Structures are given as structure tokens and as C-alpha cells.
Amino acid sequence: MTQRLTTRFWVDAYLTRLRLQDIPAFVTAHGDDTAGAVLVKLATLDGAARAFSRSFDLMTGARTWSELCAGPESEVDASISRQRSFDPDLWVIEVEDRAGRHLLDDPSLG
């Protein structure tokens, strides 16, 4: 049986990784500690943003991050609000980086 990390543990580890790279990040919505889904909003501080969600590939068992939406920050915020209305257990982490770094492409964050 494969042991899954709790969402809270993953979020704490992700925030630590970002902090070690001097990338500001904040939890803007605290979801379920055990099994809540996570959305990551990347704000590039120029009025634009992207939101990423984690999906599960049933064929390979891999977890991957895919872009949920991108565009003006207000539109991305509206999309995230809609997602939160469907899922009150959803975590939202906002990453602020002019260079667009989010570290989600790091395989150890799967």
C-alpha cells in the first residue's frame, strides 16, 4: 500500500522550497489538511497571472501540474473563486515572481 502525504505536509514543504529560492508565496485559502486539492496561482507582478492544478494520470500513476488558466490577474482570480465555490476543501497558494518561477516542474514536488 502506498502512503500518501497529507496536503498540509505537501503545502508546508512547497512553501519551504519556494522560501529557499527567495520566491515569495502565501496561502490565500486554507483547504482540508488531509486530502484537499491544491491550486497554485503564479502572479508575475505585471498584471498577469496563471493558475495551476495537479492532476493524476490513471495510466501511469503520475501526478502532474497543468495550467488551469492564464491571463489578466483579475480573470485568474475569478476562475480560482469559481473553483473554490465548487470545492471548499481547496487550498490556494499564491506565488509572486517576476521571472515566472513556481518550481512545480521539479519532479520531487509531484
N, CA, C and O of each residue as an XYZ file, in Angstrom:
440
protein
N       0.843     -1.180      0.000
C       0.000      0.000      0.000
C       0.893      1.249      0.000
O       1.830      1.351      0.791
N       0.590      2.193     -0.893
C       1.357      3.423     -0.994
C       0.814      4.442     -0.005
O      -0.390      4.691      0.054
N       1.709      5.019      0.760
C       1.332      6.046      1.730
C       1.347      7.404      1.041
O       2.349      7.769      0.426
N       0.266      8.151      1.132
C       0.208      9.485      0.550
C       0.495     10.520      1.621
O       0.099     10.370      2.777
N       1.184     11.563      1.219
C       1.422     12.674      2.118
C       0.127     13.453      2.305
O      -0.695     13.538      1.394
N      -0.045     14.018      3.489
C      -1.207     14.879      3.673
C      -0.991     16.153      2.869
O       0.141     16.539      2.578
N      -2.080     16.787      2.524
C      -1.982     18.036      1.778
C      -1.221     19.082      2.582
O      -0.394     19.808      2.031
N      -1.491     19.162      3.866
C      -0.806     20.153      4.704
C       0.711     19.952      4.675
O       1.466     20.922      4.596
N       1.152     18.709      4.739
C       2.580     18.407      4.687
C       3.165     18.859      3.348
O       4.229     19.476      3.313
N       2.471     18.551      2.242
C       2.942     18.945      0.918
C       3.024     20.463      0.813
O       4.024     21.000      0.335
N       1.982     21.157      1.257
C       1.961     22.623      1.190
C       3.129     23.208      1.980
O       3.828     24.095      1.490
N       3.341     22.720      3.193
C       4.455     23.224      4.011
C       5.799     22.996      3.318
O       6.658     23.878      3.327
N       5.984     21.821      2.722
C       7.239     21.516      2.017
C       7.404     22.420      0.796
O       8.502     22.909      0.531
N       6.325     22.645      0.056
C       6.376     23.511     -1.126
C       6.737     24.943     -0.735
O       7.588     25.568     -1.367
N       6.094     25.452      0.296
C       6.388     26.815      0.748
C       7.844     26.943      1.203
O       8.483     27.970      0.973
N       8.357     25.910      1.840
C       9.764     25.921      2.262
C      10.683     25.960      1.050
O      11.642     26.731      1.023
N      10.396     25.132      0.043
C      11.207     25.128     -1.181
C      11.222     26.509     -1.832
O      12.273     26.996     -2.247
N      10.051     27.135     -1.917
C       9.968     28.470     -2.508
C      10.780     29.475     -1.694
O      11.519     30.287     -2.252
N      10.636     29.412     -0.380
C      11.358     30.343      0.504
C      12.870     30.187      0.324
O      13.596     31.181      0.316
N      13.347     28.955      0.181
C      14.773     28.712     -0.012
C      15.293     29.304     -1.321
O      16.489     29.568     -1.451
N      14.405     29.513     -2.284
C      14.775     30.130     -3.563
C      14.438     31.627     -3.577
O      14.522     32.275     -4.621
N      14.060     32.168     -2.421
C      13.666     33.589     -2.299
C      12.500     33.947     -3.213
O      12.471     35.019     -3.816
N      11.539     33.030     -3.304
C      10.321     33.265     -4.082
C       9.178     33.441     -3.084
O       8.814     32.489     -2.394
N       8.604     34.648     -2.998
C       7.506     34.872     -2.057
C       6.276     34.035     -2.415
O       5.909     33.911     -3.583
N       5.654     33.469     -1.391
C       4.434     32.681     -1.591
C       3.595     32.743     -0.329
O       4.119     32.847      0.780
N       2.280     32.677     -0.518
C       1.335     32.817      0.576
C       0.172     31.850      0.390
O      -0.260     31.601     -0.735
N      -0.324     31.314      1.475
C      -1.556     30.529      1.430
C      -2.699     31.528      1.475
O      -2.872     32.231      2.471
N      -3.478     31.596      0.408
C      -4.599     32.534      0.374
C      -5.931     31.850      0.666
O      -6.932     32.518      0.926
N      -5.941     30.519      0.624
C      -7.123     29.744      1.015
C      -6.633     28.435      1.619
O      -5.934     27.660      0.967
N      -7.003     28.203      2.856
C      -6.582     27.012      3.590
C      -7.656     25.947      3.419
O      -8.779     26.096      3.898
N      -7.296     24.879      2.733
C      -8.245     23.800      2.493
C      -8.135     22.710      3.544
O      -7.605     22.929      4.633
N      -8.636     21.549      3.208
C      -8.602     20.401      4.103
C      -7.157     19.943      4.304
O      -6.429     19.724      3.336
N      -6.748     19.801      5.566
C      -5.363     19.447      5.873
C      -4.968     18.066      5.358
O      -3.809     17.841      5.011
N      -5.910     17.159      5.309
C      -5.583     15.784      4.964
C      -5.628     15.518      3.464
O      -4.688     14.951      2.907
N      -6.698     15.918      2.816
C      -6.883     15.494      1.430
C      -7.386     16.594      0.498
O      -7.939     16.292     -0.560
N      -7.209     17.849      0.861
C      -7.667     18.931     -0.005
C      -6.831     19.028     -1.274
O      -5.632     18.751     -1.266
N      -7.477     19.421     -2.355
C      -6.756     19.672     -3.606
C      -6.021     21.010     -3.478
O      -6.334     21.821     -2.606
N      -5.036     21.227     -4.363
C      -4.227     22.444     -4.308
C      -4.234     23.132     -5.665
O      -4.037     22.493     -6.698
N      -4.464     24.445     -5.653
C      -4.263     25.289     -6.824
C      -3.103     26.216     -6.508
O      -2.992     26.717     -5.389
N      -2.245     26.445     -7.481
C      -1.140     27.380     -7.321
C      -1.347     28.510     -8.321
O      -1.431     28.292     -9.529
N      -1.427     29.721     -7.782
C      -1.538     30.912     -8.629
C      -0.164     31.549     -8.713
O       0.468     31.807     -7.689
N       0.298     31.801     -9.919
C       1.565     32.474    -10.141
C       1.265     33.884    -10.639
O       0.747     34.065    -11.741
N       1.592     34.875     -9.825
C       1.432     36.278    -10.209
C       2.809     36.808    -10.582
O       3.742     36.745     -9.781
N       2.936     37.329    -11.797
C       4.223     37.833    -12.261
C       4.385     39.329    -11.990
O       5.337     39.950    -12.463
N       3.461     39.898    -11.236
C       3.527     41.279    -10.756
C       3.506     42.312    -11.878
O       3.990     43.432    -11.717
N       2.942     41.921    -13.011
C       2.783     42.841    -14.136
C       1.319     42.885    -14.590
O       1.012     43.328    -15.697
N       0.422     42.417    -13.712
C      -0.999     42.380    -14.042
C      -1.457     41.055    -14.617
O      -2.653     40.850    -14.825
N      -0.521     40.153    -14.879
C      -0.864     38.846    -15.445
C      -0.661     37.760    -14.388
O       0.088     37.932    -13.426
N      -1.345     36.648    -14.596
C      -1.223     35.521    -13.664
C      -1.571     34.237    -14.393
O      -2.172     34.241    -15.467
N      -1.173     33.142    -13.769
C      -1.510     31.801    -14.250
C      -1.904     30.981    -13.044
O      -1.401     31.202    -11.942
N      -2.799     30.038    -13.247
C      -3.185     29.129    -12.170
C      -2.918     27.702    -12.633
O      -3.173     27.340    -13.782
N      -2.398     26.903    -11.706
C      -2.052     25.514    -11.993
C      -2.804     24.587    -11.052
O      -3.008     24.905     -9.881
N      -3.208     23.452    -11.570
C      -3.844     22.439    -10.734
C      -3.104     21.122    -10.949
O      -2.506     20.885    -11.999
N      -3.161     20.287     -9.942
C      -2.484     18.999    -10.019
C      -3.489     17.947    -10.456
O      -4.607     17.878     -9.946
N      -3.067     17.137    -11.405
C      -3.939     16.066    -11.874
C      -3.217     14.738    -11.713
O      -2.004     14.691    -11.508
N      -3.968     13.689    -11.807
C      -3.464     12.342    -11.611
C      -3.655     11.571    -12.897
O      -4.770     11.483    -13.410
N      -2.583     11.013    -13.423
C      -2.642     10.209    -14.638
C      -2.952      8.762    -14.245
O      -2.111      8.082    -13.657
N      -4.149      8.300    -14.566
C      -4.569      6.954    -14.183
C      -3.736      5.866    -14.852
O      -3.583      4.776    -14.299
N      -3.199      6.151    -16.034
C      -2.416      5.145    -16.753
C      -1.044      4.925    -16.122
O      -0.576      3.791    -16.028
N      -0.400      6.008    -15.692
C       0.966      5.894    -15.172
C       1.046      6.033    -13.655
O       2.045      5.653    -13.044
N       0.000      6.575    -13.055
C       0.032      6.831    -11.618
C       0.776      8.100    -11.257
O       0.949      8.407    -10.078
N       1.218      8.841    -12.267
C       1.991     10.067    -12.024
C       1.060     11.247    -11.727
O      -0.060     11.335    -12.230
N       1.568     12.130    -10.900
C       0.873     13.391    -10.647
C       1.587     14.464    -11.458
O       2.814     14.563    -11.435
N       0.810     15.260    -12.172
C       1.381     16.317    -12.989
C       0.648     17.627    -12.718
O      -0.507     17.637    -12.293
N       1.337     18.715    -12.971
C       0.737     20.043    -12.831
C       0.384     20.546    -14.216
O       1.206     20.494    -15.131
N      -0.831     21.030    -14.372
C      -1.238     21.583    -15.659
C      -1.827     22.970    -15.432
O      -2.354     23.284    -14.364
N      -1.718     23.785    -16.474
C      -2.238     25.146    -16.377
C      -3.756     25.121    -16.448
O      -4.337     24.617    -17.410
N      -4.379     25.660    -15.439
C      -5.839     25.750    -15.374
C      -6.324     26.947    -16.176
O      -7.300     26.849    -16.920
N      -5.641     28.079    -16.025
C      -5.999     29.290    -16.749
C      -4.839     30.267    -16.701
O      -3.939     30.146    -15.870
N      -4.873     31.240    -17.606
C      -3.845     32.278    -17.652
C      -4.471     33.531    -18.242
O      -5.409     33.455    -19.035
N      -3.943     34.683    -17.849
C      -4.445     35.938    -18.391
C      -4.321     37.044    -17.378
O      -3.485     36.981    -16.477
N      -5.153     38.062    -17.520
C      -5.137     39.148    -16.543
C      -5.400     38.581    -15.137
O      -6.211     37.672    -14.963
N      -4.709     39.129    -14.161
C      -4.813     38.589    -12.804
C      -6.254     38.562    -12.296
O      -6.641     37.630    -11.592
N      -7.048     39.569    -12.643
C      -8.442     39.595    -12.176
C      -9.238     38.410    -12.732
O     -10.093     37.862    -12.037
N      -8.964     38.012    -13.979
C      -9.660     36.864    -14.571
C      -9.209     35.555    -13.928
O     -10.022     34.656    -13.713
N      -7.930     35.447    -13.624
C      -7.417     34.246    -12.962
C      -8.012     34.158    -11.562
O      -8.395     33.075    -11.118
N      -8.091     35.293    -10.861
C      -8.709     35.306     -9.529
C     -10.170     34.868     -9.588
O     -10.639     34.133     -8.718
N     -10.891     35.326    -10.623
C     -12.299     34.933    -10.774
C     -12.415     33.431    -11.011
O     -13.313     32.787    -10.469
N     -11.519     32.870    -11.810
C     -11.534     31.432    -12.060
C     -11.260     30.656    -10.774
O     -11.915     29.650    -10.500
N     -10.301     31.121     -9.994
C      -9.995     30.469     -8.718
C     -11.188     30.560     -7.777
O     -11.496     29.594     -7.080
N     -11.857     31.691     -7.747
C     -13.054     31.841     -6.900
C     -14.137     30.848     -7.296
O     -14.803     30.271     -6.438
N     -14.309     30.651     -8.602
C     -15.296     29.661     -9.062
C     -14.906     28.267     -8.586
O     -15.753     27.508     -8.115
N     -13.622     27.929     -8.709
C     -13.156     26.617     -8.250
C     -13.421     26.449     -6.753
O     -13.849     25.384     -6.309
N     -13.169     27.491     -5.991
C     -13.396     27.421     -4.540
C     -14.877     27.263     -4.216
O     -15.222     26.643     -3.209
N     -15.752     27.808     -5.045
C     -17.187     27.658     -4.785
C     -17.630     26.206     -4.985
O     -18.591     25.764     -4.355
N     -16.941     25.464     -5.853
C     -17.232     24.045     -6.074
C     -16.593     23.165     -5.008
O     -17.121     22.105     -4.671
N     -15.447     23.611     -4.474
C     -14.655     22.766     -3.586
C     -14.160     23.576     -2.384
O     -13.101     24.199     -2.459
N     -14.901     23.576     -1.292
C     -14.495     24.353     -0.118
C     -13.240     23.809      0.564
O     -12.656     24.494      1.404
N     -12.811     22.581      0.218
C     -11.601     21.994      0.802
C     -10.339     22.360      0.016
O      -9.248     21.889      0.337
N     -10.488     23.193     -1.007
C      -9.396     23.553     -1.902
C      -8.408     24.515     -1.236
O      -8.799     25.503     -0.615
N      -7.127     24.201     -1.381
C      -6.050     25.104     -0.969
C      -5.704     25.990     -2.152
O      -5.742     25.543     -3.298
N      -5.363     27.251     -1.879
C      -4.850     28.140     -2.917
C      -3.566     28.761     -2.387
O      -3.543     29.374     -1.320
N      -2.506     28.586     -3.155
C      -1.208     29.168     -2.819
C      -0.889     30.202     -3.893
O      -0.933     29.904     -5.086
N      -0.570     31.411     -3.463
C      -0.187     32.450     -4.411
C       1.327     32.625     -4.369
O       1.912     32.885     -3.317
N       1.943     32.475     -5.534
C       3.380     32.649     -5.704
C       3.570     33.957     -6.466
O       2.896     34.200     -7.467
N       4.490     34.799     -5.993
C       4.759     36.072     -6.658
C       6.201     36.084     -7.140
O       7.136     36.098     -6.339
N       6.370     36.079     -8.468
C       7.720     36.064     -9.015
C       7.717     36.681    -10.407
O       7.061     36.175    -11.317
N       8.446     37.768    -10.567
C       8.511     38.458    -11.863
C       9.070     37.561    -12.969
O       8.689     37.697    -14.132
N       9.964     36.652    -12.610
C      10.564     35.753    -13.601
C       9.668     34.554    -13.935
O       9.997     33.769    -14.825
N       8.557     34.408    -13.240
C       7.633     33.313    -13.536
C       8.015     31.978    -12.930
O       7.534     30.937    -13.376
N       8.876     31.992    -11.915
C       9.281     30.727    -11.281
C       8.188     30.260    -10.315
O       7.632     31.050     -9.552
N       7.898     28.966    -10.369
C       6.917     28.380     -9.454
C       7.396     27.043     -8.884
O       6.811     26.540     -7.925
N       8.432     26.472     -9.451
C       9.056     25.211     -9.027
C       8.161     23.984     -9.189
O       8.536     22.904     -8.732
N       7.010     24.107     -9.814
C       6.118     22.964     -9.982
C       6.660     21.949    -10.971
O       6.193     20.811    -11.014
N       7.653     22.356    -11.775
C       8.250     21.431    -12.725
C       9.329     20.559    -12.074
O       9.933     19.716    -12.737
N       9.564     20.762    -10.796
C      10.515     19.931    -10.038
C       9.845     18.577     -9.780
O       8.813     18.534     -9.111
N      10.401     17.469    -10.291
C       9.751     16.161    -10.140
C       9.553     15.729     -8.688
O       8.682     14.905     -8.408
N      10.334     16.265     -7.773
C      10.175     15.872     -6.380
C       8.940     16.486     -5.742
O       8.582     16.129     -4.619
N       8.280     17.409     -6.444
C       7.062     18.021     -5.905
C       5.802     17.357     -6.437
O       4.709     17.895     -6.259
N       5.920     16.222     -7.074
C       4.787     15.518     -7.678
C       3.699     15.165     -6.797
O       2.715     14.572     -7.239
